[in-house]
Amino acid sequence: MIISVTGTWMQNAAQAWLVYDLTRSPLYLGIVGAIGSAPVLLFALPAGVIADRYSKHKIIFVTQTAAMIQASILALLVYLKVVQVWHVMLLAACLGMVNAFDMPARQAMVMELVTRDDVFNAISLTSSAFNSGRIIGPSVAGLLIAAAGMAGCFFINALSFLPLIVFLAMIHPRPPQRTLEMPMLGNIFGGMRWVATNRVATVLLIMTAVASLFGMPYATLMPLLAKAIFHTGPRGYGLLLSAPAAGSLMTAVLMALIGHRCRLGVIAVLGSVLFPMALLLLAGAPTYAAAIGVLFFVGVGMMSFTAVSNTILQKSAPDEMRGRVMGLRVFVHAGMAPLGNLQIGALAQWLGPRLAVTAGAVICLLTALVSWWRAPELRASE
């Protein structure tokens, strides 16, 4: 996973740089980001049902192969110097479709690989692998873009899927508990009804949706922040993307080592407060060095909330419904991204990037404080 995620983040960094090079528009950054995540909004819920109905292992095998093909096509277009913005939009939509089916199955499969007592450690270790790639990928992408152009980032990403596909063939998870026979809509509403009766799950999904709409889209503006605000090139841009990943990696490792000694709900709420507070500091960062330091704590807060909320949802969901619950989580986590990317791109075009990040951070902070006050069950979650 470290190898594959490194390639994926190289592609993410290079794609955003490519779009800004082609258009010089923060609005286009938001539009491409929205198009890339729109399929998740449309298909995450039925994808959760499919993850409960069929082999999660086989689903992931197919989605990773499709992602490798998508990266290869983008690499070829850039290498031949024929790439246009609409090419990037179309391929981003294709990858979004792949992710819509990949994420619920991949998250739900954790419980088929480990025992219930080890879920928190497993998710923390998975997060460590993911954030290792987030650190390495953008940094390497920044160097590679400066030295040889963007095509190499896309080619390397395509190759990075091969080890993951090989290792997937070697994994043998436990078989799913049961096969669903109800119609698709009935299964989707069944997952929604379970969440509606579980107050902690409801609050966690609301907090995740707000963060996805107003907080996490800050990353869409990274090329603009790098070029127009902090006046740095591809290498500096890569470090800006790697800084929050470093904070997330440190947090994930610490949680894997000592997180089981703490009350999970408290970690989640603290992370949900730290994340927007760090974003407020990022919006006012006077220098590039200050932005790097603040982004580290953005990653700490984001990982503290996302990993713990994922663990609480996985452990509380019934085995036969876990795919649908993860589908709902993907729906509010990644599915809200199109709206989030559009709003922050438009707001940055109108008010500038600093005020756009500030507005989103304030909304996230207020949501976190209200959740702390109104949902004592969350703080008590183990």
N, C-alpha and C positions, 0 to 999 in steps of 0.2 A: 504493500500500500504506500509506503514511503516513496518508492520509485515512481509509482503512477501519479501520486498527488504532486510530487515535484514537477513532473511534466505538465500536469493540469494547470498549476499555478504559473508556470512559465507561459503557457498559452493565454491564461487570463490576463496577465500583465501585458503581454505583447499585443493581444487583441484590443485592449483599451487604448494602448499607445498608438496602434494602427488607426483606430477610429478617430482619435483626436488629430492625428497627422493628416488624415484624409479630409476632415471637416472643419477643424478648429472650433468646434461648437460643444459646449457643455450639454446642450439639449440633446445632441446626437448621442453623447455618452449615455444619457438617461434612456433614450429610445432603444439603443442596442441592448442595454442591460434589461430593459423591460421585455423586449422581444425574446431574449434568451431565457427568461424565466416565466413568460406567459403560459407555455405548455404545462408547467408545474401547477399553476393556478387551475387550469382546465382539467388535468388528468390525475392529479395526486390522489383524489378520493377514490376513483375506480381502481387506480394502481394499488391502493391499500387493500382493496377487496381481492384483487388478483394475487397479491402477496400472501393472503390468507388461504386462497383457493389452490394455488399451484406451488411448485417447488421454488422457494426463494433463491436457492443455489443456482438453478437453471436460469432464472430471470436475470440474475446478476451477470452470469456468463454471457448472455445475449447482449445486455446493455453495454458491457465493457467492450465487447467486440464492435458494436455500433459506434461507440465513442472514438475508438481507434480509427475507424473509417472516416468519421467527420474531421478529425484532426489532419488526416492525410490529405483530404481534399483542400482544406484551408491552406496547408503548407504548399501544395502545388500551385494554387492560385497566386500566392504571394511570391513564390520563387519565380514564376513566369512573368511577374509584374503586370498582371491583368486584373488584380483584385480591385473591386469597387465596394462602396458601402453596402449596396444591396446584397452582394455576395456574403458579406459578414453577417448581415441581418438574417439571411436565409439559413446559413449554417449555424448561427446562434440559436435559431428556432429549432433546428434539428437536434442540437445538443440538449436543449431544454426538454424536448420530448423524451430523449433517452433518460435524462435525470429524473423526470417525473415518475418513471417506472423503476429506476434504479434505487432511489433513496429510501422509499418505504421498505422495499425488500431487504436492502443492505442493513438498515437499522434494526428491523425486526429479526434478522437472522442471528443477531448476537445471542439471543436467548436459546438458540438451537446449537450454539457452540460451547456455552459455559453453563454452570449451575446458577440458580437464582442468587445465591450468596456472593457470587463473583461478578455480578452484572456491573456494579459501579466501577470495579477495577478494570473490567473489560472495556467499558465505554471510555474510561480515562486513558487506557493504553491506546485505544483506537484514536482518540483525540490527540494523543502524543504523536502518533504516526502521521496523522493528518497535518498537524501544525509543524512537524519537522519539514514536510514538503512545502508548507506555506512559507517557511523561512528560506529554504534553499532555492525554491523555484523563482520567486521574483528577483532575488539577488543575482542569480545566474542569468535570468532573462535580461536584466538591466545591462550586465556586462556584454551579453551576446548581441543585444540590439545595437549597442554602441560599437561593437567590433565588427559584426558581420551582417547585421540586418535582422529582420523579424522572422524570415522564413525558417531559420534554424530552430527557433523556439517551437514552432508548430511541428516540424519534423521530429524533434526530440520527444515531444508529447505523444505523437503517434507511436513511436517505438516504446515509450514507457509503459504502454498497456500490455505489452507482450509478457513480461514477468508476472503481472497480476493474473492474466488469463491462465498461465501455466499453473500458478499456485492454486487458483480456484479449482482447477481440475483435480488437485490433490486433496482438497478439503471434503470431508464427509460429515455434514451436519446431521443432527437428529431429524427424522422425518416429521412433517407437520402433524399436529394432533388430529385434525379432522378436515373434511372437505365440505365447503359450503355449498348448499343446494338452493338457497333462496335466490330470487332475482337480484340483479346488481343494485338497484335502488334500495331494496329492502335491506341488503347488507350494509350499504352506506349509512342509512338511517339508524341501523342497529348500533353502529359505532358511535354515531352522534348522540343517541339516547344514553349510552353508557357514560360518555363524557359529561352530558348534562346532569347526570345523577351523582357525579363525583366532583365535589367542589374544588378540590386541589387541582385536578386535571383541567377543569374549566378555567381557573385563575391562571394556571401556567400557560395555557394556550392563548388566552387573551394577552398576557404579558409578552409572549413570543410574537403575536401578530403586531402589536404596537411597536416592538423593537424592530421588526422586519420592515414595517412601513416607514418609520421615522428615524431610526437609529442606524441600522446596518447599511442603508444606502450611502452613507458617507464615503464608502470605498469607491463608489461610482465616480466621485469627484477627484480621485487621487491624481490622475494625469493633469487636471486643471490646477490642483494645489501645487503639484511639483513644478509645473512650468510657469504659471502666472503669479503664484503667491510666493513660493520659496525659491524660484529661479534656479532650478536644478535640472540636470539632464536625465537620461535613461538610468544611469547608475544610482543617482539619488532617488529616483522614482522607485527603483527596486528595493532600496532600503526602507522607504516609507511603507511599502507593502509588507516587508519582512518584520518590521518592528512590532505590530500587534500580534503577529504569529509567534514571535519570541515570547511575548507575555503569555499567550495562550498555551504554548508548549510548557513553560515553566509551571503554570497553574495545573495543567493536566498531569504532569509528572508528580507534583506534590499531592494532588488528589488521589492518584493511584497508590502513593506511599502511605499517606496519613489521613486521607479523606474519610475513611470508614470510622474514624474516631470522632467525627463531628456530625452534628445534626444536618442532614442534607438540605432541609428547607431553609435553614439559616444561611447556608452558603449561597443558595439560589437567590434569596432576597438581597443579600449583601452585594452579590455580583450584579444584580439588576440595578442597584443604586450606583455602584462604582462606574459601570459602563457609560451612562449618560454624563456623569460628572467629568469623566476623562474627555468625553467628546466636547463638552463646554470649554475645557482647557485647550483642546486642539483648535477649536474655532478662534480662540484668541492668542494662539501661539505666535510670539513675535519673531522667532527665528526657526530655521530648518532644524537645528539641533534640539530646540525645545519641542518641536513637533515629534521628532523621533522618540524622545523620552515620554511624552504624553501618550503616544500611540502604543507604547509598551503596556501601559495601564488600561488602555482601551481593550487590548487583548486579554488581560487578566480578568477584567469585569465580564467581558463577553463569554469567555470560557467557563468562568465560575457559574454563570447562569445556564448556559446552553447544555453543558455536560450533565449538570445535576438535574435539570428539568427533564432531560432525556431519560436519565436513570429512574427518576420517580415515576414517569409515565410507563416505562417498560416494565417495572416491577409491579405496578398496580393494575395494569391491564390483564384481563384473562388471556390464557394462551391462545384460544381460538379467535381472539379479537385483536391481537397485538398488531397485525399488519394494518388493520383499519385505523387503529389509534395512531400508529406511526404515519399512516397516510394523512390523517388530520393534522398531525404535527408538521409534516412536510408542506401541507397546504398552507398553513399559517406562517411557517418559517421561510420557505422558499417561494411559495405561491403568491405571497403578498409583495414579493420583490418587484414585479412589473410596475405596480402602482407606486411603490416606494422610489424606484429609479426615475419614474416619470416626474413625481412631485419634486424630488430634490434637483433633478436636471432643470426643470422649469423654474424653480425657486432660485437656483444659482444663476440662471440666465437673467432673472429679473432683479434680484437683490445682491447677488454675489455669493461666492461659496462659503464665506465665513458666516453670514447670516443664515444661509440655508442649513448648515450644520447645527448652528445654535438653536434654531426653531425645532428641529427634530429632537435634539438632546433634551430640551425643556419638556417636551411632551412625554418622552420616555421616563424622565426623572419623576414627573408627577404621577405617572402610572405606577411606577415602582413604589412610591411612598404611599399611595392609596392602597395598593395590594398589601403592603406591610401592615397597614392599619386595619383593613377590613377583612383580611383572611388569616386569622391566627392559625387555622389548620395547616396552612402552607409552612409557617415557621416551625410547626411541630412535626413535619414530615421526616421520616427516617430514611 
